[in-house]
């Protein structure tokens, strides 16, 4: 009875801990709530496992501690096959569940969308502008859950130690990324010198930017605001300083930004 | 019979070997001397790596780059990683304890190839010295211990080449050691001693050595190609010449993921020796322990691309490596449950060796849980290359392996020296290490999740407080080495005499004097059928 209530208590603590989302940065993309859902499940399972192991360990160390002068041995238990099968099966089931669940999350994030079906891949001009390689060789980061054709396509060039964002449709070149809220965005990324990575913690997204290997990253921002873009791959002495911002605008403010920054007033 | 087996092992030039302390500074062929040589040498490099870690934590007490130059910071982090992996953990859990213990456990008087053994050791000091001096002469490598091209092709070439040459030497040493262990365990067993009678550490070393022999040559080959790209301007990994940088990552991680198991499996083996002795119970589930080691060896070879989830691998590959990686948790879990079952119902002596061993269980389970999380592609895509990963692998490699190394030193020091270590100092050492370690690396999980990438000298000022807490933890870890160093040195001269078998253990290194004689036993090698036969009726 005591054991059962302890197990229930540990499970409840695990579930309670997992329901706390204050550990994570704010959610600013369609990916983020999915990510946080997975995070909470893993956090719950992890807490339950950890408390279980920790509890048994501490209990054993106290309950079975050697008294002074005791030179006797413990029981000559060499194993217990049914017990060992149980604690092989439980982790196997947990791991299988975690794997299937995270696959489901990954699929809903758009990670399993093959690049051939990808909305943005139809614009061959964009592809050839990026690189001479055939379209099939572009590597994808995580896709977007909407399946819509991207409203905004931005070419990203990473170099030591800056990101440059160019908007092919309006000839804007910017050191910050500006995107409209609620619309799918697709980044076509290339690196000039060494490997960099594009990371926005609030979007829960990261993709390496690889010299000689164009990559695509798609996401849909959901929350207006300014978030950091951080280079996450060691790229040289100023790696820590390779940061900029992504500004998520409301639709009107985004149009405004495009108009103000376009070098060609006619196109705006 | 040649003189090799009938008299004390001859030196390199077949002269008689000195009997006193001088043999530790020469080309000894005695596996125990070589084991101690590995232990002391790698501990020296641990201190060097620790000073480098202190430099990193000092830089990170402020959010701006103000302690080291940016180039020097990258050199320091590269050297820290390389030294801790290749000059401390790999040589100490394999070379030091492996050389000392494996011949005892198989009932042999030495390793299968004593000369190869000495050569393997003597490759390490020059490689380490070369690596460290490169920092003072022209600058060390700045591209991290992973040396990803094109960065490693564009940073100063001299430091990078020294790094490559050192790592190849150290890898070569590791391969020679691996071959020696496989040969010793499979071919040099005392007649009649069955594989399934071997202590678990032998199985761990067999599994580890298979990984070493299969994967280390791939690293060596890869680094030779990298060196060609630097020196001869070939284009294997240079995208400007049609090379492919992602291929390097595949080849690098084909070694460097198994390297985690090369650092962790021997620690699992050592813990499996220590827990039964101090809890007076047989190791629980011997057979499943053996099979889980073999399963970890197999799975460890097919999970490398989980280090590359953000490199742009195809979806099916991400899925495969997620599932394969997650399943490592199953055999690993078996081992932890079996250790807990070993403790259950025992007569547990909570001495320094046991405190470190039990703390290993706590730390490693935490690192294993974050490891399963990191195996999930959607989880990894946010925290990859952040301080979350830094925290994860320090929980595995420090909280796991280094805690086991200290546990092992407290456990086998009486055998190595014939003297007991001081328990009070051991307790102080443990408390400082455990608190310092968790203070240092615990907060880093939060830092990574919330936006701090790894390998940076400057960061968002909102992370200052947690970084300072982490640095205080690092300071405690540094201080913890002082009582330890004092203990091992002072006890050597004036410690309590240990006797042959102070722990009343059953494995064969305890069935001889402390320290043991050349060729291990005064009489014939004992046949230990039940290395964990605690609680059983006395053997006939």
Contacts between the chains, C-beta under 8 A, distances in Angstrom:
chain1	res1	chain2	res2	distance
A	23	B	446	6.5
A	23	B	449	6.2
A	23	B	450	7.9
A	24	B	449	6.1
A	24	B	450	7.4
A	25	B	449	7.5
A	25	B	450	5.3
A	25	B	451	6.2
A	34	B	378	7.2
A	35	B	378	6.2
A	35	B	379	7.4
A	35	B	382	6.0
A	38	B	376	6.9
A	38	B	378	5.9
A	38	B	379	6.0
A	39	B	379	6.9
A	42	B	372	7.6
A	42	B	373	4.7
A	42	B	376	7.2
A	42	B	379	6.6
A	46	B	369	4.0
A	46	B	370	7.5
A	46	B	372	7.8
A	46	B	373	6.9
A	49	B	365	7.1
A	49	B	369	6.1
A	50	B	365	5.9
A	50	B	366	6.2
A	50	B	369	6.1
A	53	B	336	6.6
A	53	B	340	6.9
A	53	B	361	7.0
A	53	B	362	7.7
A	53	B	365	5.0
A	54	B	362	6.1
A	54	B	365	7.5
A	56	B	340	5.2
A	56	B	344	7.7
A	57	B	340	6.3
A	57	B	343	7.2
A	57	B	358	6.1
A	57	B	361	5.9
A	57	B	362	6.8
A	60	B	340	6.8
A	60	B	343	4.3
A	60	B	344	5.5
A	60	B	346	7.6
A	60	B	348	6.9
A	61	B	343	7.3
A	61	B	348	6.0
A	61	B	350	6.2
A	61	B	358	6.5
A	64	B	279	7.1
A	64	B	343	6.6
A	64	B	344	6.9
A	64	B	345	6.0
A	64	B	346	5.1
A	64	B	347	6.8
A	64	B	348	5.0
A	65	B	348	5.3
A	65	B	349	8.0
A	65	B	350	6.1
A	66	B	280	7.6
A	66	B	347	4.4
A	66	B	348	5.8
A	66	B	349	4.7
A	66	B	350	7.9
A	70	B	347	5.8
A	71	B	504	7.6
A	72	B	280	7.2
A	72	B	347	6.2
A	73	B	280	4.2
A	73	B	281	7.1
A	73	B	347	6.6
A	73	B	534	4.6
A	73	B	535	3.9
A	74	B	279	6.3
A	74	B	280	4.9
A	74	B	281	3.8
A	74	B	345	5.1
A	74	B	346	3.8
A	74	B	347	5.5
A	74	B	534	6.6
A	74	B	535	5.4
A	75	B	281	6.9
A	75	B	345	5.3
A	75	B	535	5.5
A	76	B	281	7.8
A	76	B	282	6.1
A	76	B	533	7.5
A	76	B	534	6.8
A	76	B	535	3.5
A	76	B	536	4.5
A	77	B	281	6.8
A	77	B	282	6.6
A	77	B	284	6.6
A	77	B	341	7.6
A	77	B	345	6.9
A	77	B	535	7.7
A	78	B	282	4.8
A	78	B	283	8.0
A	78	B	284	7.2
A	78	B	285	7.8
A	78	B	286	6.7
A	78	B	532	7.6
A	79	B	284	5.8
A	79	B	285	4.2
A	79	B	286	6.7
A	79	B	287	7.1
A	79	B	288	7.3
A	80	B	284	7.8
A	80	B	285	7.6
A	80	B	341	7.5
A	83	B	341	7.3
A	84	B	285	5.1
A	84	B	288	5.1
A	84	B	334	6.9
A	84	B	337	7.7
A	84	B	338	7.2
A	87	B	333	6.8
A	87	B	334	6.6
A	87	B	337	4.1
A	88	B	288	7.5
A	88	B	330	6.4
A	88	B	333	7.6
A	88	B	334	5.6
A	91	B	329	5.6
A	91	B	330	5.0
A	91	B	333	4.0
A	91	B	334	7.8
A	92	B	327	7.7
A	92	B	330	5.0
A	95	B	326	4.6
A	95	B	327	6.0
A	95	B	329	5.2
A	95	B	330	6.2
A	95	B	372	6.8
A	98	B	326	6.3
A	98	B	372	6.6
A	98	B	376	6.8
A	99	B	322	6.3
A	99	B	323	5.1
A	99	B	326	5.0
A	99	B	376	7.5
A	102	B	322	6.8
A	102	B	376	3.8
A	102	B	377	6.9
A	102	B	378	5.7
A	102	B	379	6.7
A	103	B	319	6.5
A	103	B	322	7.4
A	105	B	378	5.0
A	106	B	318	7.7
A	106	B	319	7.9
A	106	B	376	7.9
A	106	B	377	5.4
A	106	B	378	4.5
A	109	B	378	5.8
A	111	B	315	6.2
A	111	B	318	7.3
A	111	B	377	6.5
A	111	B	378	6.6
A	112	B	315	5.0
A	112	B	319	7.8
A	113	B	315	7.9
A	114	B	315	7.0
A	139	B	312	3.3
A	139	B	313	7.5
A	139	B	314	7.6
A	140	B	312	6.8
A	140	B	315	7.9
A	141	B	310	7.3
A	141	B	312	6.7
A	141	B	381	7.6
A	142	B	378	7.5
A	142	B	381	6.1
A	193	B	150	6.7
A	193	B	154	6.8
A	194	B	148	7.9
A	194	B	150	4.8
A	194	B	151	4.3
A	194	B	154	6.3
A	195	B	148	6.0
A	195	B	150	7.1
A	195	B	151	6.8
A	195	B	245	6.3
A	197	B	310	6.2
A	197	B	385	6.3
A	199	B	385	7.8
A	199	B	386	8.0
A	199	B	453	6.9
A	201	B	382	7.0
A	201	B	449	7.8
A	201	B	450	6.5
A	201	B	451	3.9
A	204	B	381	7.2
A	204	B	382	4.3
A	205	B	381	6.5
A	205	B	382	7.0
A	206	B	310	5.0
A	206	B	381	5.3
A	206	B	382	6.4
A	206	B	384	5.8
A	206	B	385	7.3
A	207	B	310	5.7
A	207	B	312	6.9
A	207	B	381	7.9
A	208	B	310	4.9
A	208	B	311	5.0
A	208	B	312	6.2
A	210	B	239	8.0
A	210	B	245	6.1
A	210	B	246	6.6
A	210	B	311	6.9
A	210	B	312	6.4
A	211	B	150	5.7
A	211	B	239	4.3
A	211	B	240	7.9
A	211	B	245	6.4
A	212	B	239	2.8
A	212	B	240	7.7
A	212	B	242	7.9
A	212	B	243	7.5
A	212	B	244	6.9
A	212	B	245	6.7
A	213	B	239	7.4
A	213	B	244	7.5
A	213	B	245	7.3
A	213	B	246	6.5
A	213	B	312	6.6
A	215	B	312	4.8
A	228	B	451	6.4
A	228	B	460	7.1
A	230	B	451	6.5
A	230	B	453	5.5
A	231	B	453	7.1
A	232	B	310	7.8
A	232	B	384	7.1
A	232	B	385	4.2
A	232	B	386	6.7
A	232	B	453	4.4
A	232	B	454	7.9
A	233	B	148	7.6
A	233	B	385	6.0
A	234	B	74	7.3
A	234	B	143	7.0
A	234	B	144	5.0
A	234	B	146	8.0
A	234	B	148	7.4
A	234	B	151	6.6
A	234	B	454	8.0
A	234	B	455	4.5
A	235	B	151	6.4
A	236	B	74	7.7
A	236	B	142	7.6
A	236	B	151	6.6
A	236	B	154	7.8
A	236	B	155	7.3
A	237	B	69	7.8
A	237	B	70	3.6
A	237	B	71	5.0
A	237	B	73	7.8
A	237	B	74	6.2
A	237	B	142	7.3
A	238	B	70	6.1
A	239	B	74	7.8
A	239	B	455	6.4
A	239	B	456	6.0
A	240	B	65	6.7
A	240	B	70	7.7
A	240	B	453	7.8
A	240	B	455	7.9
A	240	B	456	3.2
A	240	B	457	4.9
A	240	B	458	4.1
A	240	B	459	6.5
A	241	B	65	7.9
A	241	B	458	6.0
